[in-house]
Amino acid sequence: MTICPIAVVAGCAKCPAFKVCPLKSVLGDQPPKGEAAPPAPAAKGKKKS
């Protein structure tokens, strides 16, 4: 859930208060501590030779 207006527009990492924000995992776009980000999806399809 993203409620922070800076996180909606630019993302938490670009916020000037990112290092000190206690709510970046609650209000922003950062995953909670201890929870890894989901892996990027692998490209599917046949390779042409």
Secondary structure, 3 states (H helix, E strand, C coil): CCCCHHHHHCCHHHCCCCCCCCCCCCCCCCCCCCCCCCCCCCCCCCCCC
